[in-house]
Amino acid sequence: MSEAQLTPAPVAVQSGRFEDRRHYEEGLASPSRERRQFSNSHESLSPDAQELARAIDQYKLVHRRRFITYEEMLSVVTALGYHK
């Protein structure tokens, strides 16, 4: 291999402000919409699972968390009154 093949091509760096090149279609995910760990629709769940899903969503909103740990999920479950 020649040295030209091993050397990466120079990358043009644009100075100035950041240009956001992502495109968002109406009705699809946008920067203003919060991403969720689980689906946004709880309609297909049982009533108990819907209650848990709403409690987890509320926990994430209050604590500004996109994803929660098992410990956090356990705290939500116990706050709902479930115990071993």
C-alpha positions in Angstrom: 0.0 0.0 0.0 1.2 3.5 -0.7 1.3 6.2 1.8 -1.6 8.0 0.0 -3.8 5.0 0.7 -3.0 5.0 4.4 -3.6 8.7 4.9 -7.2 9.7 5.4 -8.6 12.4 3.2 -8.7 15.9 4.9 -12.1 16.7 6.5 -13.5 20.2 5.8 -14.3 21.9 9.0 -16.9 24.6 8.8 -16.3 27.4 11.3 -19.2 29.4 12.7 -22.5 28.2 14.2 -23.7 24.7 14.3 -26.0 23.7 11.4 -28.7 21.1 12.3 -29.2 19.0 9.2 -31.7 16.6 10.7 -35.1 16.8 9.1 -38.3 16.1 11.1 -41.5 15.3 9.4 -44.7 16.5 10.9 -46.2 13.9 13.2 -42.9 12.0 13.7 -40.4 12.4 16.5 -39.1 15.9 16.8 -36.6 17.6 19.2 -39.5 19.0 21.3 -41.0 15.5 21.9 -39.6 13.6 24.8 -38.2 10.1 24.0 -39.5 7.3 26.2 -38.0 4.0 27.2 -41.2 2.2 26.7 -44.0 2.8 24.2 -46.2 5.9 24.6 -49.4 3.9 24.2 -50.6 1.8 27.1 -53.9 0.8 25.6 -52.9 -2.8 24.9 -51.9 -3.4 28.6 -53.9 -4.8 31.4 -55.3 -2.2 33.9 -52.5 -3.1 36.4 -49.8 -2.8 33.8 -51.3 0.6 32.7 -51.1 1.8 36.3 -47.4 0.8 36.5 -46.6 2.3 33.1 -48.2 5.6 34.1 -46.3 5.6 37.4 -43.0 4.9 35.7 -43.7 7.7 33.2 -44.5 10.1 36.0 -41.3 9.1 37.9 -39.2 9.7 34.8 -40.8 13.1 34.2 -40.4 14.2 37.9 -36.8 13.0 38.0 -35.9 14.1 34.5 -34.8 10.6 33.5 -35.1 9.1 30.0 -34.3 5.6 31.3 -34.6 4.2 34.7 -32.6 1.5 36.6 -34.0 -1.6 38.1 -33.6 0.0 41.6 -35.7 3.0 40.4 -38.3 0.7 38.9 -38.5 -1.2 42.2 -39.0 2.0 44.1 -41.9 2.9 41.8 -43.4 -0.6 42.2 -43.2 -0.5 46.0 -44.6 3.1 46.0 -47.7 1.6 44.3 -48.0 -0.8 47.2 -46.6 -4.0 45.8 -44.4 -6.1 48.0 -42.7 -9.5 48.0 
